[in-house]
Amino acid sequence: MAYLPNKVYRHLPDLYVVAGVYVLLKIDHPIGFFSGILLVAAGLFVFHFRLSQSNSISNSIKH
């Protein structure tokens, strides 16, 4: 797998959400709508996954 610098990797979910909203607003086609929804959902999923991972790591360190 290709290596991504931390600066890029950290902001990928932001890029997914912004791109998804842009596609939703600019493309008037059912496939565009579906693609926008998928991009936003992917970004939110990654946000959620990263938050839950960081919470579980910090909780395991405390105990």
C-alpha positions in Angstrom: 0.0 0.0 0.0 1.3 3.5 -0.8 2.4 5.7 2.0 0.5 8.9 2.6 2.1 11.7 4.6 0.3 12.3 7.9 -0.9 15.8 6.9 -2.7 14.3 3.9 -4.0 11.2 5.8 -5.4 13.3 8.6 -7.5 15.4 6.3 -8.9 12.6 4.0 -12.3 12.5 5.8 -12.6 16.3 5.4 -11.9 15.9 1.7 -14.5 13.1 1.4 -17.3 15.2 3.0 -16.5 18.4 1.1 -16.3 16.5 -2.2 -19.6 14.7 -1.4 -21.4 18.0 -0.6 -19.9 19.6 -3.8 -21.1 16.6 -5.9 -24.6 16.8 -4.3 -24.9 20.5 -5.0 -23.4 20.6 -8.5 -24.5 17.3 -10.3 -28.2 17.0 -11.1 -28.2 13.3 -11.9 -29.2 10.3 -9.8 -25.7 8.8 -10.1 -24.2 12.1 -8.9 -26.6 12.2 -6.0 -25.7 8.6 -5.1 -22.0 9.3 -5.4 -22.3 12.4 -3.2 -24.1 10.5 -0.5 -21.5 7.7 -0.6 -18.7 10.2 -0.2 -20.3 12.0 2.7 -21.1 8.7 4.3 -17.5 7.4 3.9 -16.2 10.6 5.4 -18.5 10.4 8.4 -17.7 6.7 8.9 -14.0 7.4 9.0 -14.5 10.3 11.4 -16.6 8.0 13.7 -14.0 5.2 13.4 -11.1 7.4 14.2 -12.9 8.9 17.2 -13.9 5.5 18.6 -10.4 4.2 18.1 -8.8 7.2 19.9 -11.3 6.9 22.7 -10.6 3.2 23.2 -6.9 3.8 23.2 -7.1 6.6 25.7 -9.4 4.5 27.9 -7.0 1.5 27.8 -4.1 3.8 28.8 -6.0 5.1 31.9 -6.8 1.6 33.2 
